[in-house]
Amino acid sequence: MSSEQHKKAENRARPTTDEFRAFVAEDWAPRRPGPSGLSEAARYAGRRREAVSAAFPGDRLVVPAGGLKVRSNDTDYVFRPHSAFAHLTGLGADREPDAVLVLEPRDGGHDAVLYFRPLAGRDTDEFFGDSRYGEFWVGARPTLEDLETELGLTARHIDQLADAAVKDAGEVTVRLVRDADRDLTRQLDASREAAGAEADQLEESDDELAHLLSHLRLVKDEWEVGQMREAVAATQAGFEAVIADLPEAVARGRGERWVEGVFGLHARHRGNGVGYDSICAAGDHATTLHWIKNTGDVREGDLVLLDAGVEVDSLFTADITRTLPAGGTFTQAQREVYDAVHAAQEAGMAAVKPGNRFSDVHAAAIRVIAEHLHAWGLLPEGVSVEDTLDKEHGQYHRRWMVHGTSHHLGIDVHDCALATREEYLDAELQPGMVLTVEPGLYFKADDLKAPERFRGIGVRIEDDVLVTEDGFENLSAAMPRTADDVEAWIREVWSR
């Protein structure tokens, strides 16, 4: 229903005869048994569905996974389900394209029904002939019974969705996650408008659902925190593999691509892959905040800013940055900038505790950044630290750190994006929240206001922290952060 359609080319068509159909359906051993019980992820997903159900009593809630997207011609990108779908079902990496979760209202709550494309029989053309869904081409799909056992909900064939989603549309409010599946959104909008709903009312109603599903992820449960720990541990392994290969990155040329490839190898091996495009920025490229081209060389005296995270199979991702001297030691100027950023990060981390606001983390870190810029004489003449921190008339310091210090982290690298300002920036930190602390300083090579010794130096240090009852836990604490410790880390990895 939802996938982009391939245009079938006739130049590669293969003949299919009745005789072949009968022959290919014969003499197969029984398939391996399916899941034997409810998955751990599904146990927690069920609790989340209960919270959503309580927020929208009597409404039909439609949460699509989304469909396959064409990469080129007849090849698709690797499938990743919509984050809200994964969060409410427990299905993660590469599962299940075109599926749709429907929470069907009943007295006292909702029934969870998953519509998806189940395994086709070996006596069907799909079995051998469908390059997108056929078992010969992409492997065996789960059966209806498999997903019912694994997820603890009702499973039905995707062909039954169209009628079920719009049933009694004039009497039941239907809310949809609009951005997950454009085709399904168009179809449901047409049905709802035919039943008398106004287009602007539909979007407002759907936005309320999307907002709740995003806000639902602000505080992580114990299983989600466990997934974050796994993602961070896998990310550390990837960083250490990059450190081990820094000499190769220098020697081979186009070293940023080498760094990207080494980290990507370990991300794919330890998890589902990277949680976002890795930033592997050497030299002046490190002053570009989202440098993902990764086309440059890595030179002996460069700093390499690696901002990367492993996404585990549940889709939870780490987001960690270390700035590494390619030759193993910082120059005096590099260390001066690095130490300033580390001091800012320490201040930001100290602000992570229940009762403080999310925005307090940035305020603490950026004050330290401003103090260093002032001490270096980089603020305009007569401008004090307090002057530049003035949000109405100052902000000169943002020339060298234009980004914020923190964001929520989880099943999306920038998690909970639809939470309101009051729920995000202005909200009090609560135990179970996971956020980044990531100040930086970026002196572009052509920045004539920067001291010459700093030009071309970009530094960011980023860690993933869990808010606890009395403060925070740095989930990535095993990855060294001070300049001395980073140099020792590199020496230790190189000596293995």
ZAKE-376314 format. One line per 8 residues: number of its first residue (from 1); their letters; for each residue x, y, z of C-alpha. Coordinates in steps of 0.2 Angstrom, whole numbers, plus 5000, padded with zeros to 4 digits. Each point is the difference from the previous one (the first is absolute). Layout:
! residues N
NUM = A = X:Y:Z  ...;
! end
This chain:
! residues 496
1 = MSSEQHKK = 5000:5000:5000  5013:5012:5005  5016:4996:4991  5007:5010:4985  4996:4990:4985  5013:4993:4988  4997:5002:4982  5002:4983:4993;
9 = AENRARPT = 5012:4998:4986  4996:4988:4986  5018:4997:4995  5003:4988:5015  4984:4991:5000  5001:4981:5003  4987:4987:4993  4990:4992:5014;
17 = TDEFRAFV = 4990:4984:4995  4987:4990:5009  5012:4986:5000  5014:5011:5008  4987:5006:5014  4996:4982:5004  5018:4995:5000  5007:5014:5011;
25 = AEDWAPRR = 4986:4997:5013  5005:4982:5003  5012:4991:5013  5004:5013:5013  5005:4996:5017  4990:5008:5014  5005:5018:5004  5009:5003:5016;
33 = PGPSGLSE = 4988:5003:5015  4995:5018:5004  5002:5010:5017  4995:4990:5015  4994:5015:5010  4999:5019:5003  5016:5009:4996  5007:5011:5014;
41 = AARYAGRR = 4998:5016:4989  4981:4996:4998  4997:4999:5018  5005:5018:5002  4991:5005:4984  4984:4994:5007  5002:5012:5015  5002:5014:4988;
49 = REAVSAAF = 4985:4996:4990  4990:5000:5016  5006:5018:5003  4995:5005:4982  4983:4992:5002  4996:5009:5016  5004:5017:4992  4988:4997:4985;
57 = PGDRLVVP = 4985:4990:5007  4988:4995:4986  5011:5005:4986  5007:4989:4986  5019:5003:5000  5010:4995:4984  5019:4999:5001  5008:4994:4984;
65 = AGGLKVRS = 5018:4993:4999  5002:5008:4982  5005:4991:4985  5015:4996:4990  5008:5015:4990  5009:4998:4984  5019:5004:5000  5002:4998:4981;
73 = NDTDYVFR = 4990:4991:4986  4994:4984:5008  5011:5000:5016  4994:5006:5017  5008:5008:5015  5001:4989:5015  4984:5002:5009  4998:5009:5017;
81 = PHSAFAHL = 4983:5001:5008  4993:5016:5006  5006:5004:5017  4982:5000:5008  4996:4984:4992  5016:4992:5007  4997:5007:5017  4982:4994:5001;
89 = TGLGADRE = 5003:4982:4993  5018:4995:5005  5004:4997:4981  5017:5008:4996  5013:4998:4986  4993:4996:4983  4982:4994:5006  4987:5001:4993;
97 = PDAVLVLE = 4998:5010:4984  4982:5006:4997  4994:4994:5017  4987:5011:5009  4996:4999:5019  4982:5004:5004  4993:5003:5017  4982:4996:4998;
105 = PRDGGHDA = 4989:5008:5014  4989:4989:5011  4992:5003:5017  5014:5003:5012  5014:5002:4988  5007:4994:4983  5004:4984:4991  5017:5000:4992;
113 = VLYFRPLA = 4999:4993:4982  5015:4999:4989  4997:4999:4981  5015:4994:4990  5005:4989:4985  5002:4983:5007  5010:4985:4993  4993:4994:4983;
121 = GRDTDEFF = 4998:4982:4997  5012:4991:4989  4986:4997:4987  4999:5018:4996  5008:5011:4987  5006:5011:5014  5011:4986:5007  5012:5000:4986;
129 = GDSRYGEF = 4995:5015:4989  4999:5015:5011  5017:5008:5001  4993:5012:5014  4991:4988:5011  5003:4983:4994  5009:4987:5011  5012:4995:4986;
137 = WVGARPTL = 5006:5018:4999  4999:5008:5018  4998:4985:5011  4985:4993:5010  4988:5012:5007  4991:4997:5017  4983:4992:5000  4985:5008:5008;
145 = EDLETELG = 5002:4987:5014  5018:5005:5002  4997:5018:5003  4985:4997:5012  5012:4989:5010  5015:5012:5000  4990:5016:5003  4985:4995:5010;
153 = LTARHIDQ = 4987:5008:4989  4988:4996:4986  5008:4998:4982  4990:5001:4984  5005:5001:4981  5003:5017:4994  4987:4998:4987  4987:5001:5014;
161 = LADAAVKD = 5006:5017:5005  4991:5011:4988  4983:4996:5006  5005:4999:5018  5008:5017:5001  4985:5010:4993  4986:4989:5008  4987:5012:5008;
169 = AGEVTVRL = 5011:5015:4995  4985:5011:5003  4998:4994:5017  5017:4996:5007  5014:5013:5000  5015:4993:4990  5017:5007:5005  5015:4996:4989;
177 = VRDADRDL = 5019:5002:5001  5000:5010:4983  5019:5000:4996  5002:4982:5001  4992:4995:4984  4994:5013:4987  4990:4988:4989  4990:4994:5016;
185 = TRQLDASR = 4998:5018:5005  4992:5005:4984  4988:4985:5000  4995:5003:5018  4998:5019:4998  4988:4997:4985  4990:4988:5010  4999:5011:5015;
193 = EAAGAEAD = 4995:5015:4990  4987:4990:4991  4993:4996:5017  4999:5019:5004  5016:5005:5008  5009:5016:4995  5018:4999:4994  5007:5012:5013;
201 = QLEESDDE = 4991:4990:5014  5008:4984:4994  5017:5007:5000  4997:5008:5018  4993:4983:5006  5015:4991:4993  5013:5012:5007  4993:4997:5017;
209 = LAHLLSHL = 5004:4981:4998  5017:5004:4993  5004:5011:5014  4995:4988:5013  5010:4986:4992  5016:5011:5000  4997:5006:5018  4998:4982:5005;
217 = RLVKDEWE = 5018:4997:4997  5007:5014:5011  5002:4989:5015  5008:4983:4997  4994:4984:5008  5013:4987:5006  5000:4990:4984  5004:5016:4990;
225 = VGQMREAV = 5014:5005:5011  5007:4982:4998  4999:5003:4981  5009:5016:5002  5014:4992:5010  5002:4987:4986  5001:5014:4987  5013:5009:5009;
233 = AATQAGFE = 5011:4985:5003  4999:4996:4982  5005:5018:4995  5015:4999:5012  5006:4985:4990  4998:5009:4984  5010:5015:5006  5014:4989:5006;
241 = AVIADLPE = 5000:4992:4983  5002:5017:4992  5014:5005:5012  5009:4984:4996  4999:5004:4982  5005:5019:5001  5017:4996:4993  4992:4992:4985;
249 = AVARGRGE = 4988:5014:4998  5015:5012:4999  5010:4989:4988  4987:4995:4987  4993:5017:4996  4982:5005:5000  5001:4995:5018  4983:5006:5005;
257 = RWVEGVFG = 4992:4987:4990  5011:4987:5008  4994:5006:5017  4982:4999:4994  5002:4983:4993  5009:4993:5016  4987:5006:5011  4986:4995:4989;
265 = LHARHRGN = 5007:4982:4999  4999:4998:5019  4983:5009:5001  4993:4987:4987  5008:4986:5009  4996:5005:5018  4983:5007:4996  4988:5004:4986;
273 = GVGYDSIC = 5012:5014:4993  5003:5018:5003  4986:5010:5009  5004:5015:4989  5012:5005:4986  5017:5000:5009  5010:5016:5001  5018:4996:4997;
281 = AAGDHATT = 5008:5017:4999  5019:5003:4999  5008:5017:5001  4990:5015:4995  4985:4988:4995  4997:4998:5019  4994:5018:5000  4985:4996:4989;
289 = LHWIKNTG = 4988:4993:5013  4992:4987:4989  5014:4995:4989  4994:4983:4993  5008:5001:4983  5016:4992:5008  5010:5003:4984  5015:5007:5007;
297 = DVREGDLV = 5018:4994:5005  5005:4997:5018  5017:5008:5003  5013:4996:5014  4997:5016:5009  4981:5001:4998  4986:4998:5013  4987:4987:4994;
305 = LLDAGVEV = 4983:5005:5007  4990:4983:5000  4981:5002:5004  4993:4983:4998  4988:4988:5008  4995:4982:4998  4982:4996:4998  4995:4983:5007;
313 = DSLFTADI = 4987:4988:4993  4986:5008:5011  5005:5017:4991  5006:5008:5016  5016:5010:4996  5015:5008:5009  5006:5017:4995  5018:5003:5005;
321 = TRTLPAGG = 5014:5012:4995  5018:4999:5003  5014:5011:4992  5015:4990:4998  5018:5006:4995  5004:4990:4984  5018:4999:5006  4997:4995:5017;
329 = TFTQAQRE = 5003:5017:5009  4992:5017:5001  5010:5015:4995  5000:5014:5012  4987:5010:4991  4989:4985:4997  5001:4995:5019  4996:5018:5005;
337 = VYDAVHAA = 4983:4999:4990  4997:4982:5005  5002:5005:5019  4988:5014:4998  4987:4988:4992  5003:4987:5014  4997:5013:5013  4984:5005:4992;
345 = QEAGMAAV = 4994:4982:4999  5004:4998:5019  4989:5015:5004  4986:4993:4989  5001:4983:5008  4999:5007:5017  4984:5008:4996  4992:4984:4996;
353 = KPGNRFSD = 4989:4995:5015  4982:4999:5004  4992:5016:5003  5011:5010:4988  4993:5005:4983  5006:4992:4984  5006:5018:4995  5011:5001:5015;
361 = VHAAAIRV = 5012:4988:4992  5003:5011:4986  5001:5016:5011  5013:4992:5011  5011:4994:4985  4998:5016:4989  5005:5011:5015  5017:4991:5001;
369 = IAEHLHAW = 5002:5002:4981  4997:5019:5001  5012:5001:5015  5014:4992:4989  4996:5011:4985  5000:5016:5011  5017:4995:5008  5007:4997:4983;
377 = GLLPEGVS = 4994:5018:4995  4989:4994:4986  4984:5009:5006  4997:5018:4993  5009:5013:5010  4990:5004:5016  4989:4985:4999  5000:4990:5016;
385 = VEDTLDKE = 4995:4982:5003  4983:5006:5006  4998:5011:4985  5003:4986:4987  4988:4988:5010  4986:5013:4998  4988:4992:4989  4993:5016:4994;
393 = HGQYHRRW = 5015:5010:4995  5016:4989:5002  5003:4982:4994  5017:5005:4992  5007:4983:5007  4989:4991:4988  5012:5004:4986  5011:4985:5007;
401 = MVHGTSHH = 4986:4989:5007  4984:5002:4990  4991:4984:5006  4992:4995:5016  5008:4989:5013  4987:4986:5002  4986:4990:4992  4990:4985:5005;
409 = LGIDVHDC = 5006:4984:4994  4992:4983:4997  4991:4991:4986  5004:5016:4990  5017:5009:5001  4990:5016:5003  4986:4991:5010  4984:5008:5005;
417 = ALATREEY = 5001:5013:4986  4981:5004:5001  5000:5004:5019  4995:5018:5003  5013:5013:5006  4991:4999:5018  5003:4981:4999  5018:5001:4993;
425 = LDAELQPG = 5010:5015:5003  4991:5007:5015  4996:4983:5008  5007:4993:5016  5012:4986:4998  4993:4984:5006  5008:4983:5004  5000:4989:4985;
433 = MVLTVEPG = 5003:5014:4987  5015:4997:4989  5009:5015:4992  5016:5005:4993  5012:5013:5006  5011:5007:4986  5007:5017:5000  5013:5005:4987;
441 = LYFKADDL = 5011:5013:4993  5003:5003:4981  5013:5012:4993  4999:4999:4981  5015:5002:4990  4994:5016:4992  4994:5008:5016  5010:5016:5002;
449 = KAPERFRG = 4993:5004:5017  5007:4984:5007  5018:4999:5006  5011:4993:4986  5006:4986:5011  4982:4994:5002  4995:5001:4982  4995:4984:4992;
457 = IGVRIEDD = 4997:4992:5018  4983:4992:5004  4996:4991:5016  4984:4992:5006  4999:4988:5015  4983:4991:5002  4994:4987:5012  4983:4991:5003;
465 = VLVTEDGF = 4994:5002:5018  4986:4993:5009  4991:5010:5013  4999:4991:5017  4991:5003:5016  5014:5011:5007  5010:5006:4985  5006:4991:4984;
473 = ENLSAAMP = 5009:4985:4994  5012:5002:4985  4996:4985:4989  5015:5003:4990  5012:5003:5014  5011:4986:4995  5006:5010:4985  5013:5013:5006;
481 = RTADDVEA = 4997:5018:4999  5014:5011:5007  5014:5004:4988  5013:4990:5010  4988:4985:5001  4996:5001:4982  5019:4999:4996  5002:4985:5012;
489 = WIREVWSR = 4985:4992:4992  5008:5001:4983  5016:4993:5006  4992:4986:5008  4990:4995:4985  5015:5001:4989  5010:4989:5012  4987:4986:4999;
! end
